[in-house]
Amino acid sequence: MSVGPLHFMALSAVLFSLGLYGVLTRKSTIMALMCLELMANAVNINLVSLSHYMTPEKMTGQFFAVFSMVVSAAEIGLGLALVLAIYRHRKTVELDAMQELRG
């Protein structure tokens, strides 16, 4: 049995669904950020696998995946900085406690 594009798409769909479920149900901000990262990795799996099977001579999917990883790393860095700032101000990282953001 060989692994084909449908297997990668199924794996990506499962990971994306788990990430979406985690974002919608978690109360911790850090867990929500981790689930967002899981969703981004599911998209990267799709980009690389479809690029490999559709146009193996080009590396466009790999380039987009690397660009997506760079953007995700910047997003996580900024997100964690915001979480730390909110924790210093409110002494909690629960999403329910962050109903209003004022300066």
DSSP file (Angstrom, degrees, kcal/mol; ACC not computed):
  #  RESIDUE AA STRUCTURE BP1 BP2  ACC     N-H-->O    O-->H-N    N-H-->O    O-->H-N    TCO  KAPPA ALPHA  PHI   PSI    X-CA   Y-CA   Z-CA
    1    1 A M              0   0    0      0, 0.0     2,-0.3     0, 0.0     0, 0.0   0.000 360.0 360.0 360.0 126.8    0.0    0.0    0.0
    2    2 A S        -     0   0    0      1,-0.0     2,-0.6     0, 0.0     0, 0.0  -0.728 360.0-114.9-102.8 153.5    1.4    3.3   -1.0
    3    3 A V        -     0   0    0     -2,-0.3    -1,-0.0     3,-0.0     0, 0.0  -0.757  41.2-179.1 -88.3 124.1    0.7    6.7    0.6
    4    4 A G    >>  -     0   0    0     -2,-0.6     4,-1.3     1,-0.0     3,-0.6  -0.480  44.7 -85.8-114.8-175.2   -1.1    9.0   -1.8
    5    5 A P  H 3> S+     0   0    0      0, 0.0     4,-2.4     0, 0.0     5,-0.2   0.807 121.8  61.7 -65.6 -28.8   -2.4   12.6   -1.7
    6    6 A L  H 3> S+     0   0    0      1,-0.2     4,-2.3     2,-0.2     5,-0.2   0.862 101.0  53.6 -65.8 -33.7   -5.7   11.5   -0.2
    7    7 A H  H <> S+     0   0    0     -3,-0.6     4,-2.4     2,-0.2    -1,-0.2   0.920 110.8  45.8 -65.2 -42.9   -3.9   10.2    2.9
    8    8 A F  H  X S+     0   0    0     -4,-1.3     4,-2.5     1,-0.2    -2,-0.2   0.884 112.3  50.9 -67.5 -37.4   -2.2   13.5    3.4
    9    9 A M  H  X S+     0   0    0     -4,-2.4     4,-2.3     2,-0.2    -2,-0.2   0.883 110.2  49.6 -67.3 -37.2   -5.4   15.4    2.8
   10   10 A A  H  X S+     0   0    0     -4,-2.3     4,-2.3     2,-0.2    -2,-0.2   0.920 111.9  48.2 -66.5 -43.2   -7.2   13.2    5.4
   11   11 A L  H  X S+     0   0    0     -4,-2.4     4,-2.5     1,-0.2    -2,-0.2   0.916 112.6  49.2 -61.1 -43.0   -4.4   13.8    7.9
   12   12 A S  H  X S+     0   0    0     -4,-2.5     4,-2.6     1,-0.2    -2,-0.2   0.893 110.1  50.6 -64.3 -40.3   -4.5   17.5    7.2
   13   13 A A  H  X S+     0   0    0     -4,-2.3     4,-2.3     2,-0.2    -1,-0.2   0.895 111.3  48.7 -65.7 -39.5   -8.3   17.5    7.7
   14   14 A V  H  X S+     0   0    0     -4,-2.3     4,-2.5     2,-0.2    -2,-0.2   0.937 113.5  46.2 -65.5 -46.2   -8.0   15.7   11.0
   15   15 A L  H  X S+     0   0    0     -4,-2.5     4,-2.3     1,-0.2    -2,-0.2   0.907 113.5  49.0 -63.4 -41.2   -5.3   18.0   12.3
   16   16 A F  H  X S+     0   0    0     -4,-2.6     4,-2.6     2,-0.2    -1,-0.2   0.906 111.5  49.7 -65.3 -40.6   -7.3   21.1   11.2
   17   17 A S  H  X S+     0   0    0     -4,-2.3     4,-2.6     2,-0.2    -2,-0.2   0.906 110.7  49.4 -65.0 -41.6  -10.5   19.8   12.8
   18   18 A L  H  X S+     0   0    0     -4,-2.5     4,-2.3     2,-0.2    -1,-0.2   0.906 112.5  48.5 -62.9 -41.2   -8.6   19.1   16.1
   19   19 A G  H  X S+     0   0    0     -4,-2.3     4,-2.4     2,-0.2    -2,-0.2   0.911 111.7  48.6 -64.9 -42.7   -7.1   22.6   16.0
   20   20 A L  H  X S+     0   0    0     -4,-2.6     4,-2.1     2,-0.2    -2,-0.2   0.908 111.5  50.0 -64.3 -42.0  -10.5   24.2   15.3
   21   21 A Y  H  X S+     0   0    0     -4,-2.6     4,-1.6     1,-0.2     5,-0.2   0.909 111.4  49.8 -61.1 -42.1  -12.1   22.3   18.1
   22   22 A G  H  X S+     0   0    0     -4,-2.3     4,-2.1     1,-0.2    -2,-0.2   0.892 110.2  49.3 -65.1 -40.3   -9.4   23.3   20.4
   23   23 A V  H  < S+     0   0    0     -4,-2.4    -1,-0.2     1,-0.2    -2,-0.2   0.901 114.5  45.3 -65.3 -40.2   -9.7   27.0   19.5
   24   24 A L  H  < S+     0   0    0     -4,-2.1    -1,-0.2    -5,-0.2    -2,-0.2   0.744 122.8  33.0 -77.8 -22.9  -13.4   27.0   20.0
   25   25 A T  H  < S+     0   0    0     -4,-1.6    -2,-0.2    -5,-0.2    -3,-0.2   0.669  92.3  96.5-109.9 -18.6  -13.5   25.1   23.3
   26   26 A R     <  -     0   0    0     -4,-2.1    -4,-0.0    -5,-0.2    69,-0.0  -0.445  47.2-165.6 -78.6 146.2  -10.3   26.1   25.2
   27   27 A K        +     0   0    0     -2,-0.1    68,-3.9    68,-0.1     2,-0.3   0.661  65.7  88.2 -99.3 -21.3  -10.4   28.8   27.8
   28   28 A S  B  >  -A   94   0A   0     66,-0.2     4,-1.9     1,-0.1    66,-0.2  -0.627  69.1-145.8 -82.0 133.9   -6.6   29.2   28.1
   29   29 A T  H  > S+     0   0    0     64,-2.2     4,-2.2    -2,-0.3     5,-0.2   0.878  99.5  53.4 -65.2 -38.5   -5.1   31.7   25.7
   30   30 A I  H  > S+     0   0    0      1,-0.2     4,-2.1     2,-0.2    -1,-0.2   0.900 108.6  49.1 -66.6 -40.1   -1.9   29.7   25.3
   31   31 A M  H  > S+     0   0    0      2,-0.2     4,-2.1     1,-0.2    -1,-0.2   0.879 109.4  52.9 -65.8 -36.8   -3.8   26.6   24.4
   32   32 A A  H  X S+     0   0    0     -4,-1.9     4,-2.0     2,-0.2    -2,-0.2   0.900 109.0  49.4 -64.5 -39.9   -5.8   28.6   21.8
   33   33 A L  H  X S+     0   0    0     -4,-2.2     4,-1.9     2,-0.2    -2,-0.2   0.887 109.8  51.5 -65.2 -38.6   -2.5   29.8   20.3
   34   34 A M  H  X S+     0   0    0     -4,-2.1     4,-1.8     1,-0.2    -2,-0.2   0.882 109.4  50.0 -65.6 -37.6   -1.2   26.2   20.2
   35   35 A C  H  X S+     0   0    0     -4,-2.1     4,-2.0     2,-0.2    -2,-0.2   0.861 107.6  53.8 -69.7 -35.1   -4.4   25.1   18.4
   36   36 A L  H  X S+     0   0    0     -4,-2.0     4,-2.0     2,-0.2    -2,-0.2   0.893 108.1  50.6 -62.5 -38.6   -4.0   27.9   15.9
   37   37 A E  H  X S+     0   0    0     -4,-1.9     4,-2.2     2,-0.2    -2,-0.2   0.872 107.0  54.0 -66.4 -37.0   -0.5   26.7   15.2
   38   38 A L  H  X S+     0   0    0     -4,-1.8     4,-1.7     2,-0.2    -1,-0.2   0.890 108.0  50.2 -63.2 -39.3   -1.9   23.1   14.7
   39   39 A M  H  X S+     0   0    0     -4,-2.0     4,-1.7     2,-0.2    -2,-0.2   0.896 109.3  51.0 -65.7 -40.0   -4.3   24.5   12.1
   40   40 A A  H  X S+     0   0    0     -4,-2.0     4,-2.0     1,-0.2    -2,-0.2   0.884 108.5  51.8 -65.3 -37.9   -1.4   26.3   10.3
   41   41 A N  H  X S+     0   0    0     -4,-2.2     4,-2.1     2,-0.2    -1,-0.2   0.849 105.5  55.6 -67.6 -33.1    0.6   23.1   10.3
   42   42 A A  H  X S+     0   0    0     -4,-1.7     4,-1.8     2,-0.2    -1,-0.2   0.901 108.1  48.4 -63.8 -40.2   -2.4   21.2    8.7
   43   43 A V  H  X S+     0   0    0     -4,-1.7     4,-2.5     1,-0.2    -2,-0.2   0.896 109.3  53.2 -65.7 -39.6   -2.4   23.8    5.9
   44   44 A N  H  X S+     0   0    0     -4,-2.0     4,-2.5     2,-0.2     5,-0.3   0.887 105.8  53.2 -63.8 -38.5    1.3   23.4    5.5
   45   45 A I  H  X S+     0   0    0     -4,-2.1     4,-2.5     1,-0.2     5,-0.3   0.924 110.7  47.6 -61.3 -43.5    0.9   19.6    5.1
   46   46 A N  H  X S+     0   0    0     -4,-1.8     4,-2.5     2,-0.2     5,-0.3   0.924 111.1  51.1 -62.8 -44.3   -1.7   20.2    2.4
   47   47 A L  H  X S+     0   0    0     -4,-2.5     4,-1.8     1,-0.2    -2,-0.2   0.934 115.0  41.3 -59.2 -47.8    0.6   22.7    0.6
   48   48 A V  H  X S+     0   0    0     -4,-2.5     4,-2.2    13,-0.2    -2,-0.2   0.919 116.9  46.6 -70.3 -43.6    3.6   20.4    0.5
   49   49 A S  H  X S+     0   0    0     -4,-2.5     4,-2.1    -5,-0.3     5,-0.2   0.927 114.3  45.9 -69.0 -43.0    1.8   17.2   -0.4
   50   50 A L  H  X S+     0   0    0     -4,-2.5     4,-2.4    -5,-0.3     5,-0.4   0.875 112.9  51.2 -67.8 -34.8   -0.4   18.7   -3.2
   51   51 A S  H  X S+     0   0    0     -4,-1.8     4,-1.6    -5,-0.3     7,-0.2   0.903 110.3  49.9 -65.1 -39.9    2.7   20.5   -4.6
   52   52 A H  H  < S+     0   0    0     -4,-2.2    -2,-0.2     1,-0.2    -1,-0.2   0.895 118.3  37.3 -66.0 -40.1    4.6   17.2   -4.6
   53   53 A Y  H  < S+     0   0    0     -4,-2.1    -2,-0.2    -5,-0.1    -1,-0.2   0.785 123.4  39.0 -86.3 -27.3    1.9   15.3   -6.3
   54   54 A M  H  < S+     0   0    0     -4,-2.4    -3,-0.2     1,-0.2    -2,-0.2   0.910 134.7  10.4 -90.5 -46.3    0.6   17.9   -8.8
   55   55 A T    ><  +     0   0    0     -4,-1.6     3,-1.1    -5,-0.4     5,-0.2  -0.688  65.5 169.3-133.1  80.6    3.8   19.6   -9.9
   56   56 A P  T 3  S+     0   0    0      0, 0.0    -1,-0.1     0, 0.0    -3,-0.1   0.737  76.4  59.6 -67.7 -21.1    6.8   17.6   -8.6
   57   57 A E  T 3  S+     0   0    0      2,-0.0     2,-0.3    -5,-0.0    -5,-0.1   0.712 102.2  60.8 -80.5 -18.0    9.3   19.6  -10.7
   58   58 A K    <   -     0   0    0     -3,-1.1     3,-0.2    -7,-0.2    -3,-0.1  -0.730  66.9-153.0-105.2 158.0    8.4   22.9   -9.1
   59   59 A M     >  +     0   0    0     -2,-0.3     4,-2.0     1,-0.1     5,-0.2  -0.120  53.3 124.4-118.9  36.4    8.7   23.7   -5.4
   60   60 A T  H  > S+     0   0    0     -5,-0.2     4,-2.4     1,-0.2     5,-0.2   0.894  73.9  51.6 -67.1 -39.2    5.9   26.3   -5.0
   61   61 A G  H  > S+     0   0    0      1,-0.2     4,-2.2     2,-0.2    -1,-0.2   0.895 110.0  49.9 -64.0 -39.3    4.1   24.4   -2.2
   62   62 A Q  H  > S+     0   0    0      2,-0.2     4,-2.4     1,-0.2    -1,-0.2   0.898 110.5  49.7 -66.0 -40.0    7.3   24.2   -0.2
   63   63 A F  H  X S+     0   0    0     -4,-2.0     4,-2.4     1,-0.2    -2,-0.2   0.916 112.1  47.4 -65.6 -42.4    8.1   27.9   -0.6
   64   64 A F  H  X S+     0   0    0     -4,-2.4     4,-2.5     2,-0.2    -1,-0.2   0.875 111.0  52.6 -65.3 -36.1    4.6   28.8    0.5
   65   65 A A  H  X S+     0   0    0     -4,-2.2     4,-2.2     2,-0.2    -2,-0.2   0.910 109.9  47.6 -66.1 -41.8    4.9   26.4    3.4
   66   66 A V  H  X S+     0   0    0     -4,-2.4     4,-2.1     2,-0.2    -2,-0.2   0.918 112.6  49.3 -64.6 -42.4    8.2   28.0    4.5
   67   67 A F  H  X S+     0   0    0     -4,-2.4     4,-2.2     1,-0.2    -2,-0.2   0.907 110.6  51.0 -61.4 -41.3    6.6   31.5    4.2
   68   68 A S  H  X S+     0   0    0     -4,-2.5     4,-2.5     1,-0.2    -2,-0.2   0.877 108.3  52.1 -63.6 -38.4    3.6   30.3    6.2
   69   69 A M  H  X S+     0   0    0     -4,-2.2     4,-2.3     2,-0.2    -1,-0.2   0.887 108.8  50.4 -65.8 -38.3    6.0   29.0    8.9
   70   70 A V  H  X S+     0   0    0     -4,-2.1     4,-2.0     2,-0.2    -2,-0.2   0.924 112.3  46.4 -65.2 -43.8    7.8   32.3    9.1
   71   71 A V  H  X S+     0   0    0     -4,-2.2     4,-2.3     1,-0.2    -2,-0.2   0.897 112.3  51.4 -64.9 -39.9    4.5   34.2    9.5
   72   72 A S  H  X S+     0   0    0     -4,-2.5     4,-2.6     2,-0.2    -2,-0.2   0.881 107.9  52.0 -64.7 -38.3    3.3   31.7   12.1
   73   73 A A  H  X S+     0   0    0     -4,-2.3     4,-2.2     2,-0.2    -1,-0.2   0.911 111.4  46.6 -64.8 -41.2    6.5   32.1   14.1
   74   74 A A  H  X S+     0   0    0     -4,-2.0     4,-2.4     2,-0.2    -2,-0.2   0.894 112.1  51.5 -66.0 -38.9    6.0   35.9   14.1
   75   75 A E  H  X S+     0   0    0     -4,-2.3     4,-2.8     2,-0.2    -2,-0.2   0.913 110.6  47.3 -64.3 -43.1    2.3   35.4   15.0
   76   76 A I  H  X S+     0   0    0     -4,-2.6     4,-2.8     2,-0.2     5,-0.2   0.900 111.3  51.5 -67.1 -40.0    3.2   33.2   18.0
   77   77 A G  H  X S+     0   0    0     -4,-2.2     4,-1.8     2,-0.2    -2,-0.2   0.933 114.7  42.3 -61.2 -45.5    5.9   35.6   19.2
   78   78 A L  H  X S+     0   0    0     -4,-2.4     4,-2.3     2,-0.2    -2,-0.2   0.899 114.1  52.4 -67.2 -40.9    3.5   38.5   19.1
   79   79 A G  H  X S+     0   0    0     -4,-2.8     4,-2.4     1,-0.2    -2,-0.2   0.912 109.9  47.6 -62.8 -43.1    0.7   36.4   20.6
   80   80 A L  H  X S+     0   0    0     -4,-2.8     4,-2.4     2,-0.2    -1,-0.2   0.868 109.8  53.5 -67.3 -35.0    2.9   35.3   23.5
   81   81 A A  H  X S+     0   0    0     -4,-1.8     4,-2.2    -5,-0.2    -2,-0.2   0.914 110.6  47.2 -63.5 -41.5    4.0   38.9   24.1
   82   82 A L  H  X S+     0   0    0     -4,-2.3     4,-2.6     2,-0.2    -2,-0.2   0.900 110.6  51.8 -65.4 -40.4    0.3   40.0   24.3
   83   83 A V  H  X S+     0   0    0     -4,-2.4     4,-2.5     1,-0.2    -2,-0.2   0.913 110.3  48.6 -63.0 -42.3   -0.5   37.1   26.6
   84   84 A L  H  X S+     0   0    0     -4,-2.4     4,-2.2     2,-0.2    -1,-0.2   0.906 111.7  49.3 -64.4 -40.9    2.4   38.1   28.9
   85   85 A A  H  X S+     0   0    0     -4,-2.2     4,-1.4     2,-0.2    -2,-0.2   0.905 113.1  46.4 -64.9 -40.7    1.2   41.8   28.9
   86   86 A I  H  X S+     0   0    0     -4,-2.6     4,-3.3     1,-0.2     5,-0.4   0.886 110.8  53.2 -68.8 -37.3   -2.3   40.8   29.7
   87   87 A Y  H  X S+     0   0    0     -4,-2.5     4,-2.2     1,-0.2    -2,-0.2   0.902 107.5  51.1 -63.9 -40.2   -1.2   38.5   32.4
   88   88 A R  H  < S+     0   0    0     -4,-2.2    -1,-0.2     1,-0.2    -2,-0.2   0.849 118.1  39.1 -64.4 -32.5    0.8   41.2   34.1
   89   89 A H  H  < S+     0   0    0     -4,-1.4    -2,-0.2    -5,-0.2    -1,-0.2   0.902 133.0  20.1 -84.5 -43.4   -2.2   43.5   34.0
   90   90 A R  H  < S-     0   0    0     -4,-3.3    -3,-0.2     2,-0.2    -2,-0.2   0.565  90.2-130.5-106.8 -11.2   -5.0   41.1   34.9
   91   91 A K  S  < S+     0   0    0     -4,-2.2     2,-0.3    -5,-0.4    -4,-0.2   0.768  78.2  82.3  63.1  29.5   -3.2   38.2   36.6
   92   92 A T        -     0   0    0     -6,-0.4    -2,-0.2     2,-0.1    -1,-0.2  -0.984  57.5-159.6-154.5 154.7   -4.9   35.6   34.4
   93   93 A V        +     0   0    0     -2,-0.3   -64,-2.2    -3,-0.1   -63,-0.2   0.176  53.5 126.5-118.0  14.2   -4.6   34.1   30.9
   94   94 A E  B     -A   28   0A   0    -66,-0.2     3,-0.5     1,-0.1     4,-0.3  -0.519  59.4-139.3 -73.4 138.7   -8.2   32.8   30.7
   95   95 A L  S >  S+     0   0    0    -68,-3.9     3,-1.1     1,-0.2    -1,-0.1   0.815 100.1  60.9 -69.1 -30.3  -10.1   34.0   27.6
   96   96 A D  T 3  S+     0   0    0    -69,-0.3     3,-0.4     1,-0.2    -1,-0.2   0.811  99.6  56.0 -67.1 -28.4  -13.3   34.6   29.5
   97   97 A A  T 3  S+     0   0    0     -3,-0.5     2,-0.4     1,-0.2     3,-0.3   0.580  95.3  69.9 -79.0  -8.9  -11.5   37.2   31.7
   98   98 A M    <   +     0   0    0     -3,-1.1    -1,-0.2    -4,-0.3     3,-0.1  -0.379  55.4 132.4-106.0  53.4  -10.5   39.2   28.7
   99   99 A Q  S    S+     0   0    0     -2,-0.4     2,-0.4    -3,-0.4    -1,-0.2   0.857  72.1  30.5 -73.2 -35.8  -13.9   40.5   27.6
  100  100 A E        -     0   0    0     -3,-0.3     2,-0.6     2,-0.0    -1,-0.2  -0.978  65.1-158.4-128.3 139.4  -12.8   44.1   27.2
  101  101 A L        +     0   0    0     -2,-0.4     2,-0.3    -3,-0.1    -3,-0.0  -0.960  21.4 169.2-117.2 114.8   -9.5   45.5   26.1
  102  102 A R              0   0    0     -2,-0.6    -2,-0.0     1,-0.1     0, 0.0  -0.890 360.0 360.0-123.4 155.2   -8.8   49.0   27.1
  103  103 A G              0   0    0     -2,-0.3    -1,-0.1     0, 0.0    -2,-0.0   0.441 360.0 360.0 -87.1 360.0   -5.6   51.1   27.0
